[in-house]
């Protein structure tokens, strides 16, 4: 199996490696009401944020959904929106590309629209992913990007060149299990409650008696237990040893019994 790595697939990977594998293999899923609402809110926000970004800019300075991003980059538009690009095994749709006041068309920077009121690391990594795609196209090599988020359309500048290595490691991991069709190890986590594969993963975890069913155990602890040959909750239960009673406590209980006699 080999599949194109999209923004959505990378976002899934950043939330959960196993989720990315399920999406890459087209595993049936059930979209929750929460996910539908989240998607709708994001789509509506993108439309409003795009209009806010364009402002009163003349139409001839804007390129919307160009058929060829490479050509659009050389035509020196001020803003390019809804830009699709496919480079090798990467396929992305960039919310917007902004060209600062410069004579060089290679100064375009990627812009990501986020409807939430807080920017998290995942948003920055996805922005860096877009920057990496532009660099691989050979047209741009942006050091910075921009995220516009929240109801106030707050802009924040993000340095993305320092995040490229993290993105590349993630892409290599995705490519490895996509090509080998080998599933990464299942790990139930906090994202499961809003994931479309929630029931699928829980059924699999129950079937294999997976350690991640114990939500109090962190991922690092599970890795250490696996290194010791412990992979199931049943195996883990055999390692339990009740605490030994202290000698002082034992002697006190004996004295109490004698006093009662």
FIKOLZA-1660 file (N, C-alpha, C; in steps of 0.1 Angstrom, whole numbers, plus 5000, padded with zeros to 4 digits):
% residues 261
   i   px   py   pz ch aa at
   1 5008 4988 5000  A  X  N
   1 5000 5000 5000  A  X CA
   1 5009 5012 5000  A  X  C
   2 5005 5022 4991  A  X  N
   2 5012 5035 4991  A  X CA
   2 5002 5045 4989  A  X  C
   3 5002 5056 4997  A  X  N
   3 4992 5066 4996  A  X CA
   3 4998 5080 4997  A  X  C
   4 4991 5090 4991  A  X  N
   4 4996 5104 4992  A  X CA
   4 4995 5109 5006  A  X  C
   5 5004 5116 5011  A  X  N
   5 5004 5122 5024  A  X CA
   5 4998 5136 5023  A  X  C
   6 4987 5138 5029  A  X  N
   6 4979 5150 5028  A  X CA
   6 4980 5157 5042  A  X  C
   7 4975 5170 5042  A  X  N
   7 4975 5177 5055  A  X CA
   7 4966 5170 5065  A  X  C
   8 4955 5164 5061  A  X  N
   8 4946 5157 5070  A  X CA
   8 4953 5144 5075  A  X  C
   9 4961 5137 5067  A  X  N
   9 4967 5125 5071  A  X CA
   9 4978 5128 5081  A  X  C
  10 4986 5139 5079  A  X  N
  10 4996 5143 5088  A  X CA
  10 4990 5148 5102  A  X  C
  11 4978 5155 5101  A  X  N
  11 4972 5159 5113  A  X CA
  11 4967 5147 5121  A  X  C
  12 4962 5137 5114  A  X  N
  12 4958 5124 5121  A  X CA
  12 4970 5118 5128  A  X  C
  13 4982 5118 5121  A  X  N
  13 4994 5112 5126  A  X CA
  13 4998 5119 5139  A  X  C
  14 4997 5132 5139  A  X  N
  14 5002 5140 5151  A  X CA
  14 4993 5138 5163  A  X  C
  15 4980 5134 5160  A  X  N
  15 4971 5130 5171  A  X CA
  15 4973 5116 5176  A  X  C
  16 4976 5107 5166  A  X  N
  16 4977 5093 5169  A  X CA
  16 4983 5085 5157  A  X  C
  17 4994 5078 5159  A  X  N
  17 5000 5071 5148  A  X CA
  17 4990 5060 5142  A  X  C
  18 4983 5053 5151  A  X  N
  18 4974 5043 5147  A  X CA
  18 4963 5048 5138  A  X  C
  19 4958 5060 5142  A  X  N
  19 4947 5067 5135  A  X CA
  19 4952 5070 5120  A  X  C
  20 4964 5074 5119  A  X  N
  20 4969 5077 5106  A  X CA
  20 4970 5065 5097  A  X  C
  21 4974 5054 5103  A  X  N
  21 4974 5041 5096  A  X CA
  21 4960 5037 5091  A  X  C
  22 4950 5038 5100  A  X  N
  22 4936 5035 5097  A  X CA
  22 4931 5044 5085  A  X  C
  23 4934 5056 5085  A  X  N
  23 4930 5065 5075  A  X CA
  23 4937 5062 5062  A  X  C
  24 4950 5059 5063  A  X  N
  24 4958 5055 5051  A  X CA
  24 4953 5043 5044  A  X  C
  25 4947 5033 5052  A  X  N
  25 4942 5021 5047  A  X CA
  25 4927 5021 5044  A  X  C
  26 4921 5033 5045  A  X  N
  26 4907 5035 5042  A  X CA
  26 4898 5026 5050  A  X  C
  27 4902 5025 5063  A  X  N
  27 4893 5017 5073  A  X CA
  27 4880 5024 5075  A  X  C
  28 4869 5017 5075  A  X  N
  28 4856 5024 5077  A  X CA
  28 4855 5030 5091  A  X  C
  29 4849 5042 5091  A  X  N
  29 4848 5049 5104  A  X CA
  29 4834 5055 5106  A  X  C
  30 4832 5060 5118  A  X  N
  30 4819 5067 5121  A  X CA
  30 4822 5081 5125  A  X  C
  31 4818 5090 5117  A  X  N
  31 4820 5105 5121  A  X CA
  31 4810 5109 5131  A  X  C
  32 4815 5114 5142  A  X  N
  32 4806 5119 5153  A  X CA
  32 4800 5132 5150  A  X  C
  33 4790 5136 5158  A  X  N
  33 4783 5149 5157  A  X CA
  33 4794 5160 5160  A  X  C
  34 4802 5157 5169  A  X  N
  34 4812 5167 5173  A  X CA
  34 4822 5170 5161  A  X  C
  35 4826 5159 5155  A  X  N
  35 4835 5161 5143  A  X CA
  35 4828 5169 5132  A  X  C
  36 4815 5166 5129  A  X  N
  36 4808 5173 5119  A  X CA
  36 4807 5187 5122  A  X  C
  37 4804 5191 5135  A  X  N
  37 4803 5204 5139  A  X CA
  37 4817 5211 5137  A  X  C
  38 4827 5205 5142  A  X  N
  38 4841 5210 5141  A  X CA
  38 4845 5213 5126  A  X  C
  39 4842 5204 5118  A  X  N
  39 4845 5206 5103  A  X CA
  39 4837 5218 5098  A  X  C
  40 4824 5218 5101  A  X  N
  40 4816 5229 5096  A  X CA
  40 4821 5243 5101  A  X  C
  41 4824 5244 5114  A  X  N
  41 4829 5256 5119  A  X CA
  41 4842 5261 5113  A  X  C
  42 4851 5251 5110  A  X  N
  42 4864 5254 5104  A  X CA
  42 4862 5259 5089  A  X  C
  43 4853 5252 5082  A  X  N
  43 4850 5256 5068  A  X CA
  43 4845 5270 5068  A  X  C
  44 4835 5273 5077  A  X  N
  44 4829 5287 5077  A  X CA
  44 4840 5297 5081  A  X  C
  45 4849 5293 5090  A  X  N
  45 4859 5303 5094  A  X CA
  45 4869 5306 5083  A  X  C
  46 4872 5296 5075  A  X  N
  46 4882 5297 5064  A  X CA
  46 4876 5308 5054  A  X  C
  47 4863 5307 5051  A  X  N
  47 4857 5316 5042  A  X CA
  47 4858 5331 5048  A  X  C
  48 4855 5332 5061  A  X  N
  48 4855 5346 5066  A  X CA
  48 4869 5351 5068  A  X  C
  49 4878 5342 5072  A  X  N
  49 4892 5346 5073  A  X CA
  49 4898 5350 5060  A  X  C
  50 4894 5343 5049  A  X  N
  50 4899 5346 5036  A  X CA
  50 4895 5360 5032  A  X  C
  51 4882 5363 5034  A  X  N
  51 4877 5377 5031  A  X CA
  51 4884 5387 5039  A  X  C
  52 4887 5384 5052  A  X  N
  52 4894 5394 5060  A  X CA
  52 4908 5396 5055  A  X  C
  53 4914 5386 5051  A  X  N
  53 4928 5387 5046  A  X CA
  53 4929 5395 5033  A  X  C
  54 4919 5393 5024  A  X  N
  54 4919 5400 5011  A  X CA
  54 4915 5414 5013  A  X  C
  55 4906 5417 5022  A  X  N
  55 4902 5431 5025  A  X CA
  55 4897 5438 5012  A  X  C
  56 4903 5449 5009  A  X  N
  56 4899 5457 4997  A  X CA
  56 4909 5455 4985  A  X  C
  57 4916 5444 4985  A  X  N
  57 4926 5442 4975  A  X CA
  57 4920 5440 4962  A  X  C
  58 4925 5446 4951  A  X  N
  58 4919 5445 4938  A  X CA
  58 4919 5430 4933  A  X  C
  59 4909 5426 4925  A  X  N
  59 4908 5413 4921  A  X CA
  59 4920 5408 4912  A  X  C
  60 4926 5417 4905  A  X  N
  60 4938 5413 4897  A  X CA
  60 4950 5410 4904  A  X  C
  61 4950 5413 4917  A  X  N
  61 4962 5410 4926  A  X CA
  61 4960 5397 4934  A  X  C
  62 4948 5390 4931  A  X  N
  62 4945 5378 4938  A  X CA
  62 4943 5366 4929  A  X  C
  63 4949 5355 4933  A  X  N
  63 4947 5343 4925  A  X CA
  63 4940 5332 4934  A  X  C
  64 4928 5328 4930  A  X  N
  64 4920 5319 4938  A  X CA
  64 4920 5305 4932  A  X  C
  65 4924 5295 4939  A  X  N
  65 4924 5281 4934  A  X CA
  65 4931 5280 4920  A  X  C
  66 4943 5284 4919  A  X  N
  66 4950 5283 4905  A  X CA
  66 4952 5269 4901  A  X  C
  67 4950 5266 4888  A  X  N
  67 4952 5253 4883  A  X CA
  67 4967 5248 4884  A  X  C
  68 4976 5258 4883  A  X  N
  68 4990 5255 4885  A  X CA
  68 4996 5265 4895  A  X  C
  69 4999 5259 4907  A  X  N
  69 5005 5268 4917  A  X CA
  69 5019 5273 4913  A  X  C
  70 5026 5265 4906  A  X  N
  70 5040 5269 4902  A  X CA
  70 5039 5282 4893  A  X  C
  71 5029 5282 4884  A  X  N
  71 5027 5293 4875  A  X CA
  71 5022 5306 4883  A  X  C
  72 5013 5303 4892  A  X  N
  72 5007 5314 4900  A  X CA
  72 5018 5321 4908  A  X  C
  73 5028 5313 4913  A  X  N
  73 5038 5319 4921  A  X CA
  73 5047 5329 4913  A  X  C
  74 5048 5326 4900  A  X  N
  74 5057 5335 4892  A  X CA
  74 5049 5346 4886  A  X  C
  75 5036 5347 4888  A  X  N
  75 5028 5358 4882  A  X CA
  75 5027 5370 4892  A  X  C
  76 5034 5368 4903  A  X  N
  76 5035 5379 4913  A  X CA
  76 5022 5385 4918  A  X  C
  77 5012 5376 4920  A  X  N
  77 5000 5380 4927  A  X CA
  77 5003 5383 4942  A  X  C
  78 4996 5393 4947  A  X  N
  78 4998 5396 4961  A  X CA
  78 4994 5385 4971  A  X  C
  79 4983 5378 4967  A  X  N
  79 4978 5367 4976  A  X CA
  79 4973 5356 4967  A  X  C
  80 4976 5344 4970  A  X  N
  80 4971 5332 4964  A  X CA
  80 4963 5324 4974  A  X  C
  81 4951 5321 4971  A  X  N
  81 4942 5314 4981  A  X CA
  81 4938 5300 4976  A  X  C
  82 4936 5291 4985  A  X  N
  82 4931 5277 4982  A  X CA
  82 4940 5271 4971  A  X  C
  83 4953 5271 4974  A  X  N
  83 4963 5266 4965  A  X CA
  83 4966 5251 4966  A  X  C
  84 4963 5244 4956  A  X  N
  84 4966 5229 4956  A  X CA
  84 4980 5227 4950  A  X  C
  85 4987 5217 4956  A  X  N
  85 5000 5214 4951  A  X CA
  85 5002 5199 4954  A  X  C
  86 5008 5192 4944  A  X  N
  86 5012 5178 4946  A  X CA
  86 5027 5176 4942  A  X  C
  87 5035 5172 4952  A  X  N
  87 5049 5170 4950  A  X CA
  87 5053 5156 4954  A  X  C
  88 5056 5148 4945  A  X  N
  88 5059 5134 4949  A  X CA
  88 5048 5127 4956  A  X  C
  89 5050 5123 4968  A  X  N
  89 5040 5116 4976  A  X CA
  89 5032 5126 4985  A  X  C
  90 5035 5139 4983  A  X  N
  90 5028 5149 4991  A  X CA
  90 5017 5156 4983  A  X  C
  91 5006 5158 4989  A  X  N
  91 4994 5165 4983  A  X CA
  91 4988 5174 4993  A  X  C
  92 4988 5187 4990  A  X  N
  92 4983 5196 5000  A  X CA
  92 4974 5207 4994  A  X  C
  93 4966 5213 5002  A  X  N
  93 4958 5224 4998  A  X CA
  93 4961 5235 5009  A  X  C
  94 4967 5246 5004  A  X  N
  94 4972 5256 5013  A  X CA
  94 4961 5267 5014  A  X  C
  95 4958 5271 5026  A  X  N
  95 4947 5281 5028  A  X CA
  95 4951 5294 5020  A  X  C
  96 4963 5299 5022  A  X  N
  96 4967 5311 5015  A  X CA
  96 4982 5313 5014  A  X  C
  97 4986 5320 5004  A  X  N
  97 5000 5323 5003  A  X CA
  97 5001 5338 5001  A  X  C
  98 5009 5345 5009  A  X  N
  98 5010 5359 5009  A  X CA
  98 5024 5364 5004  A  X  C
  99 5024 5373 4995  A  X  N
  99 5037 5378 4990  A  X CA
  99 5039 5392 4996  A  X  C
 100 5049 5393 5005  A  X  N
 100 5052 5406 5011  A  X CA
 100 5057 5416 5000  A  X  C
 101 5059 5428 5004  A  X  N
 101 5063 5438 4994  A  X CA
 101 5078 5435 4991  A  X  C
 102 5079 5428 4980  A  X  N
 102 5093 5424 4975  A  X CA
 102 5092 5421 4960  A  X  C
 103 5103 5423 4953  A  X  N
 103 5104 5421 4939  A  X CA
 103 5105 5406 4936  A  X  C
 104 5109 5398 4946  A  X  N
 104 5111 5384 4944  A  X CA
 104 5098 5376 4947  A  X  C
 105 5094 5367 4937  A  X  N
 105 5082 5359 4939  A  X CA
 105 5085 5348 4949  A  X  C
 106 5098 5346 4952  A  X  N
 106 5101 5335 4962  A  X CA
 106 5099 5339 4976  A  X  C
 107 5093 5351 4978  A  X  N
 107 5091 5355 4992  A  X CA
 107 5077 5352 4997  A  X  C
 108 5070 5344 4990  A  X  N
 108 5056 5340 4995  A  X CA
 108 5058 5332 5008  A  X  C
 109 5048 5335 5017  A  X  N
 109 5048 5328 5029  A  X CA
 109 5034 5321 5031  A  X  C
 110 5034 5309 5036  A  X  N
 110 5021 5302 5038  A  X CA
 110 5013 5307 5050  A  X  C
 111 5000 5307 5048  A  X  N
 111 4991 5312 5058  A  X CA
 111 4981 5302 5061  A  X  C
 112 4979 5299 5074  A  X  N
 112 4969 5289 5078  A  X CA
 112 4958 5295 5087  A  X  C
 113 4946 5291 5084  A  X  N
 113 4934 5297 5091  A  X CA
 113 4930 5287 5102  A  X  C
 114 4929 5291 5114  A  X  N
 114 4925 5282 5126  A  X CA
 114 4914 5288 5133  A  X  C
 115 4902 5282 5134  A  X  N
 115 4890 5288 5140  A  X CA
 115 4891 5288 5155  A  X  C
 116 4900 5280 5161  A  X  N
 116 4900 5280 5176  A  X CA
 116 4907 5293 5181  A  X  C
 117 4905 5295 5194  A  X  N
 117 4910 5307 5200  A  X CA
 117 4925 5306 5205  A  X  C
 118 4931 5294 5203  A  X  N
 118 4944 5292 5207  A  X CA
 118 4952 5284 5197  A  X  C
 119 4964 5288 5194  A  X  N
 119 4973 5281 5185  A  X CA
 119 4981 5271 5192  A  X  C
 120 4981 5258 5188  A  X  N
 120 4989 5247 5194  A  X CA
 120 5000 5243 5185  A  X  C
 121 5009 5234 5190  A  X  N
 121 5020 5230 5182  A  X CA
 121 5016 5223 5169  A  X  C
 122 5005 5216 5170  A  X  N
 122 5001 5209 5158  A  X CA
 122 4998 5219 5146  A  X  C
 123 4992 5230 5150  A  X  N
 123 4989 5240 5139  A  X CA
 123 5002 5245 5133  A  X  C
 124 5012 5247 5141  A  X  N
 124 5025 5251 5136  A  X CA
 124 5032 5241 5128  A  X  C
 125 5031 5228 5132  A  X  N
 125 5037 5218 5124  A  X CA
 125 5030 5216 5110  A  X  C
 126 5017 5218 5110  A  X  N
 126 5010 5217 5097  A  X CA
 126 5014 5228 5088  A  X  C
 127 5016 5240 5094  A  X  N
 127 5020 5252 5086  A  X CA
 127 5034 5249 5081  A  X  C
 128 5043 5243 5089  A  X  N
 128 5057 5239 5084  A  X CA
 128 5056 5229 5073  A  X  C
 129 5046 5220 5074  A  X  N
 129 5044 5210 5063  A  X CA
 129 5042 5217 5050  A  X  C
 130 5033 5228 5050  A  X  N
 130 5031 5235 5038  A  X CA
 130 5044 5242 5033  A  X  C
 131 5052 5247 5042  A  X  N
 131 5064 5253 5039  A  X CA
 131 5074 5243 5032  A  X  C
 132 5074 5231 5038  A  X  N
 132 5082 5221 5032  A  X CA
 132 5078 5217 5018  A  X  C
 133 5065 5217 5015  A  X  N
 133 5060 5214 5002  A  X CA
 133 5064 5224 4992  A  X  C
 134 5063 5237 4996  A  X  N
 134 5068 5248 4988  A  X CA
 134 5083 5247 4984  A  X  C
 135 5090 5243 4995  A  X  N
 135 5105 5242 4993  A  X CA
 135 5108 5231 4983  A  X  C
 136 5100 5219 4984  A  X  N
 136 5103 5208 4975  A  X CA
 136 5099 5211 4961  A  X  C
 137 5089 5221 4959  A  X  N
 137 5085 5225 4946  A  X CA
 137 5096 5233 4939  A  X  C
 138 5105 5238 4947  A  X  N
 138 5116 5246 4942  A  X CA
 138 5113 5261 4939  A  X  C
 139 5101 5265 4942  A  X  N
 139 5097 5279 4940  A  X CA
 139 5099 5288 4952  A  X  C
 140 5098 5282 4964  A  X  N
 140 5099 5290 4976  A  X CA
 140 5106 5282 4986  A  X  C
 141 5112 5289 4996  A  X  N
 141 5118 5282 5007  A  X CA
 141 5116 5291 5019  A  X  C
 142 5103 5292 5024  A  X  N
 142 5100 5302 5034  A  X CA
 142 5105 5298 5048  A  X  C
 143 5110 5308 5055  A  X  N
 143 5115 5306 5069  A  X CA
 143 5104 5308 5079  A  X  C
 144 5094 5317 5075  A  X  N
 144 5083 5320 5084  A  X CA
 144 5070 5317 5077  A  X  C
 145 5060 5316 5085  A  X  N
 145 5046 5315 5080  A  X CA
 145 5037 5323 5090  A  X  C
 146 5024 5323 5087  A  X  N
 146 5015 5330 5095  A  X CA
 146 5003 5322 5098  A  X  C
 147 4998 5323 5110  A  X  N
 147 4985 5317 5114  A  X CA
 147 4975 5328 5118  A  X  C
 148 4963 5327 5112  A  X  N
 148 4953 5337 5115  A  X CA
 148 4942 5329 5123  A  X  C
 149 4939 5332 5135  A  X  N
 149 4930 5324 5143  A  X CA
 149 4921 5332 5152  A  X  C
 150 4910 5325 5156  A  X  N
 150 4900 5331 5165  A  X CA
 150 4890 5341 5158  A  X  C
 151 4880 5344 5165  A  X  N
 151 4870 5353 5160  A  X CA
 151 4875 5367 5157  A  X  C
 152 4886 5371 5163  A  X  N
 152 4892 5384 5160  A  X CA
 152 4902 5384 5148  A  X  C
 153 4903 5372 5142  A  X  N
 153 4913 5370 5131  A  X CA
 153 4927 5375 5135  A  X  C
 154 4931 5370 5147  A  X  N
 154 4944 5374 5152  A  X CA
 154 4955 5368 5144  A  X  C
 155 4965 5376 5139  A  X  N
 155 4976 5370 5132  A  X CA
 155 4988 5367 5141  A  X  C
 156 4995 5356 5139  A  X  N
 156 5007 5353 5146  A  X CA
 156 5017 5348 5137  A  X  C
 157 5029 5353 5138  A  X  N
 157 5040 5349 5129  A  X CA
 157 5047 5337 5135  A  X  C
 158 5050 5327 5127  A  X  N
 158 5055 5314 5131  A  X CA
 158 5068 5311 5124  A  X  C
 159 5079 5308 5131  A  X  N
 159 5091 5304 5124  A  X CA
 159 5090 5290 5121  A  X  C
 160 5090 5286 5108  A  X  N
 160 5087 5272 5104  A  X CA
 160 5100 5265 5100  A  X  C
 161 5111 5271 5097  A  X  N
 161 5122 5264 5093  A  X CA
 161 5128 5256 5104  A  X  C
 162 5126 5259 5117  A  X  N
 162 5130 5251 5128  A  X CA
 162 5122 5239 5131  A  X  C
 163 5110 5239 5124  A  X  N
 163 5101 5227 5126  A  X CA
 163 5101 5217 5115  A  X  C
 164 5109 5220 5104  A  X  N
 164 5109 5212 5092  A  X CA
 164 5114 5198 5096  A  X  C
 165 5125 5197 5104  A  X  N
 165 5130 5184 5107  A  X CA
 165 5120 5175 5114  A  X  C
 166 5112 5181 5123  A  X  N
 166 5102 5173 5130  A  X CA
 166 5091 5168 5120  A  X  C
 167 5088 5176 5111  A  X  N
 167 5078 5173 5100  A  X CA
 167 5083 5161 5092  A  X  C
 168 5096 5163 5088  A  X  N
 168 5102 5152 5079  A  X CA
 168 5103 5139 5086  A  X  C
 169 5105 5139 5099  A  X  N
 169 5105 5126 5107  A  X CA
 169 5091 5120 5107  A  X  C
 170 5081 5128 5108  A  X  N
 170 5068 5123 5108  A  X CA
 170 5064 5117 5094  A  X  C
 171 5068 5124 5084  A  X  N
 171 5066 5120 5070  A  X CA
 171 5072 5106 5067  A  X  C
 172 5084 5104 5072  A  X  N
 172 5091 5092 5071  A  X CA
 172 5084 5080 5078  A  X  C
 173 5079 5083 5090  A  X  N
 173 5071 5073 5097  A  X CA
 173 5059 5069 5090  A  X  C
 174 5052 5079 5084  A  X  N
 174 5039 5077 5077  A  X CA
 174 5042 5068 5064  A  X  C
 175 5053 5072 5057  A  X  N
 175 5057 5065 5045  A  X CA
 175 5060 5051 5048  A  X  C
 176 5067 5048 5059  A  X  N
 176 5071 5035 5063  A  X CA
 176 5060 5025 5065  A  X  C
 177 5050 5029 5072  A  X  N
 177 5039 5020 5074  A  X CA
 177 5029 5020 5063  A  X  C
 178 5029 5031 5054  A  X  N
 178 5021 5031 5042  A  X CA
 178 5026 5021 5032  A  X  C
 179 5039 5020 5031  A  X  N
 179 5045 5012 5021  A  X CA
 179 5045 4997 5025  A  X  C
 180 5048 4995 5038  A  X  N
 180 5049 4981 5043  A  X CA
 180 5036 4975 5047  A  X  C
 181 5025 4984 5048  A  X  N
 181 5012 4979 5053  A  X CA
 181 5013 4973 5067  A  X  C
 182 5023 4977 5075  A  X  N
 182 5025 4972 5088  A  X CA
 182 5019 4982 5098  A  X  C
 183 5009 4978 5106  A  X  N
 183 5003 4988 5115  A  X CA
 183 5012 4991 5127  A  X  C
 184 5012 5004 5131  A  X  N
 184 5020 5008 5143  A  X CA
 184 5012 5003 5155  A  X  C
 185 5018 5003 5166  A  X  N
 185 5012 4997 5178  A  X CA
 185 5001 5006 5183  A  X  C
 186 4990 5000 5187  A  X  N
 186 4978 5007 5191  A  X CA
 186 4981 5014 5205  A  X  C
 187 4976 5026 5206  A  X  N
 187 4977 5033 5219  A  X CA
 187 4965 5042 5221  A  X  C
 188 4956 5038 5230  A  X  N
 188 4944 5046 5233  A  X CA
 188 4949 5058 5240  A  X  C
 189 4944 5070 5236  A  X  N
 189 4948 5082 5243  A  X CA
 189 4937 5092 5244  A  X  C
 190 4940 5104 5248  A  X  N
 190 4929 5114 5250  A  X CA
 190 4921 5118 5238  A  X  C
 191 4928 5116 5226  A  X  N
 191 4921 5120 5213  A  X CA
 191 4910 5110 5210  A  X  C
 192 4910 5098 5216  A  X  N
 192 4900 5088 5212  A  X CA
 192 4886 5093 5214  A  X  C
 193 4883 5101 5224  A  X  N
 193 4869 5106 5227  A  X CA
 193 4863 5113 5215  A  X  C
 194 4871 5119 5206  A  X  N
 194 4866 5127 5195  A  X CA
 194 4870 5121 5182  A  X  C
 195 4875 5109 5182  A  X  N
 195 4880 5102 5170  A  X CA
 195 4869 5094 5163  A  X  C
 196 4869 5094 5150  A  X  N
 196 4860 5086 5142  A  X CA
 196 4862 5071 5143  A  X  C
 197 4874 5067 5148  A  X  N
 197 4878 5053 5149  A  X CA
 197 4877 5048 5164  A  X  C
 198 4870 5056 5172  A  X  N
 198 4870 5053 5186  A  X CA
 198 4865 5038 5189  A  X  C
 199 4854 5034 5183  A  X  N
 199 4849 5021 5186  A  X CA
 199 4858 5010 5180  A  X  C
 200 4863 5013 5169  A  X  N
 200 4872 5003 5162  A  X CA
 200 4884 5000 5171  A  X  C
 201 4890 5011 5176  A  X  N
 201 4903 5009 5184  A  X CA
 201 4900 5003 5197  A  X  C
 202 4888 5007 5203  A  X  N
 202 4885 5001 5216  A  X CA
 202 4882 4986 5215  A  X  C
 203 4875 4982 5205  A  X  N
 203 4873 4968 5203  A  X CA
 203 4886 4960 5201  A  X  C
 204 4895 4966 5193  A  X  N
 204 4908 4960 5191  A  X CA
 204 4916 4959 5204  A  X  C
 205 4915 4970 5212  A  X  N
 205 4923 4970 5225  A  X CA
 205 4917 4959 5235  A  X  C
 206 4904 4958 5235  A  X  N
 206 4897 4948 5244  A  X CA
 206 4901 4934 5239  A  X  C
 207 4901 4932 5226  A  X  N
 207 4905 4919 5220  A  X CA
 207 4919 4915 5224  A  X  C
 208 4928 4924 5223  A  X  N
 208 4942 4921 5226  A  X CA
 208 4946 4924 5241  A  X  C
 209 4936 4928 5249  A  X  N
 209 4939 4931 5263  A  X CA
 209 4950 4941 5264  A  X  C
 210 4950 4951 5256  A  X  N
 210 4961 4961 5255  A  X CA
 210 4963 4969 5268  A  X  C
 211 4975 4972 5271  A  X  N
 211 4978 4980 5283  A  X CA
 211 4973 4994 5283  A  X  C
 212 4970 5000 5271  A  X  N
 212 4965 5013 5270  A  X CA
 212 4951 5014 5275  A  X  C
 213 4944 5003 5277  A  X  N
 213 4931 5003 5283  A  X CA
 213 4932 5009 5297  A  X  C
 214 4943 5008 5304  A  X  N
 214 4945 5014 5317  A  X CA
 214 4949 5028 5315  A  X  C
 215 4940 5037 5316  A  X  N
 215 4942 5051 5312  A  X CA
 215 4952 5059 5321  A  X  C
 216 4955 5053 5333  A  X  N
 216 4964 5059 5342  A  X CA
 216 4978 5057 5338  A  X  C
 217 4981 5047 5329  A  X  N
 217 4995 5044 5325  A  X CA
 217 4998 5053 5313  A  X  C
 218 5009 5060 5314  A  X  N
 218 5014 5069 5303  A  X CA
 218 5021 5061 5293  A  X  C
 219 5022 5067 5281  A  X  N
 219 5028 5060 5269  A  X CA
 219 5042 5055 5272  A  X  C
 220 5050 5064 5279  A  X  N
 220 5064 5060 5282  A  X CA
 220 5064 5048 5291  A  X  C
 221 5055 5047 5301  A  X  N
 221 5055 5036 5310  A  X CA
 221 5051 5023 5302  A  X  C
 222 5042 5024 5292  A  X  N
 222 5038 5012 5284  A  X CA
 222 5050 5007 5276  A  X  C
 223 5058 5017 5271  A  X  N
 223 5070 5013 5263  A  X CA
 223 5080 5006 5272  A  X  C
 224 5082 5010 5284  A  X  N
 224 5091 5003 5294  A  X CA
 224 5086 4989 5297  A  X  C
 225 5073 4988 5299  A  X  N
 225 5067 4975 5302  A  X CA
 225 5068 4966 5290  A  X  C
 226 5066 4971 5278  A  X  N
 226 5068 4962 5266  A  X CA
 226 5082 4957 5265  A  X  C
 227 5092 4966 5269  A  X  N
 227 5106 4961 5268  A  X CA
 227 5109 4950 5278  A  X  C
 228 5100 4949 5289  A  X  N
 228 5102 4938 5298  A  X CA
 228 5093 4926 5294  A  X  C
 229 5087 4927 5283  A  X  N
 229 5079 4915 5278  A  X CA
 229 5064 4916 5284  A  X  C
 230 5060 4927 5289  A  X  N
 230 5046 4928 5294  A  X CA
 230 5038 4936 5284  A  X  C
 231 5028 4930 5278  A  X  N
 231 5020 4936 5267  A  X CA
 231 5005 4937 5270  A  X  C
 232 5001 4930 5280  A  X  N
 232 4986 4929 5283  A  X CA
 232 4984 4933 5298  A  X  C
 233 4971 4936 5301  A  X  N
 233 4968 4940 5314  A  X CA
 233 4968 4927 5323  A  X  C
 234 4966 4915 5317  A  X  N
 234 4966 4903 5325  A  X CA
 234 4981 4900 5329  A  X  C
 235 4990 4902 5320  A  X  N
 235 5004 4900 5323  A  X CA
 235 5008 4910 5334  A  X  C
 236 5004 4922 5333  A  X  N
 236 5007 4932 5343  A  X CA
 236 5002 4929 5356  A  X  C
 237 4990 4923 5357  A  X  N
 237 4984 4919 5370  A  X CA
 237 4993 4909 5377  A  X  C
 238 5000 4900 5370  A  X  N
 238 5008 4890 5377  A  X CA
 238 5020 4896 5383  A  X  C
 239 5023 4909 5380  A  X  N
 239 5035 4915 5386  A  X CA
 239 5031 4922 5399  A  X  C
 240 5019 4922 5402  A  X  N
 240 5014 4929 5415  A  X CA
 240 5018 4921 5427  A  X  C
 241 5024 4928 5436  A  X  N
 241 5028 4922 5449  A  X CA
 241 5022 4931 5460  A  X  C
 242 5014 4925 5470  A  X  N
 242 5009 4934 5480  A  X CA
 242 5020 4939 5489  A  X  C
 243 5019 4950 5495  A  X  N
 243 5029 4956 5503  A  X CA
 243 5030 4948 5516  A  X  C
 244 5043 4946 5520  A  X  N
 244 5045 4939 5532  A  X CA
 244 5042 4947 5544  A  X  C
 245 5036 4941 5554  A  X  N
 245 5033 4949 5567  A  X CA
 245 5046 4951 5574  A  X  C
 246 5047 4963 5580  A  X  N
 246 5058 4967 5587  A  X CA
 246 5058 4959 5601  A  X  C
 247 5070 4956 5605  A  X  N
 247 5072 4948 5618  A  X CA
 247 5066 4955 5629  A  X  C
 248 5068 4968 5630  A  X  N
 248 5062 4976 5641  A  X CA
 248 5047 4975 5641  A  X  C
 249 5041 4976 5630  A  X  N
 249 5026 4975 5630  A  X CA
 249 5022 4962 5634  A  X  C
 250 5030 4951 5630  A  X  N
 250 5026 4937 5634  A  X CA
 250 5027 4936 5649  A  X  C
 251 5038 4941 5655  A  X  N
 251 5040 4940 5670  A  X CA
 251 5029 4947 5678  A  X  C
 252 5025 4959 5672  A  X  N
 252 5015 4967 5679  A  X CA
 252 5001 4959 5679  A  X  C
 253 4998 4953 5668  A  X  N
 253 4986 4945 5667  A  X CA
 253 4986 4933 5677  A  X  C
 254 4997 4927 5679  A  X  N
 254 4999 4916 5688  A  X CA
 254 4997 4921 5702  A  X  C
 255 5003 4932 5706  A  X  N
 255 5001 4938 5719  A  X CA
 255 4987 4942 5722  A  X  C
 256 4980 4946 5712  A  X  N
 256 4966 4950 5713  A  X CA
 256 4957 4938 5717  A  X  C
 257 4960 4927 5710  A  X  N
 257 4952 4914 5712  A  X CA
 257 4955 4910 5727  A  X  C
 258 4967 4910 5731  A  X  N
 258 4970 4906 5745  A  X CA
 258 4963 4915 5755  A  X  C
 259 4963 4928 5753  A  X  N
 259 4956 4937 5762  A  X CA
 259 4941 4934 5763  A  X  C
 260 4935 4930 5751  A  X  N
 260 4921 4926 5751  A  X CA
 260 4918 4914 5759  A  X  C
 261 4928 4905 5759  A  X  N
 261 4926 4892 5767  A  X CA
 261 4926 4895 5782  A  X  C
% end
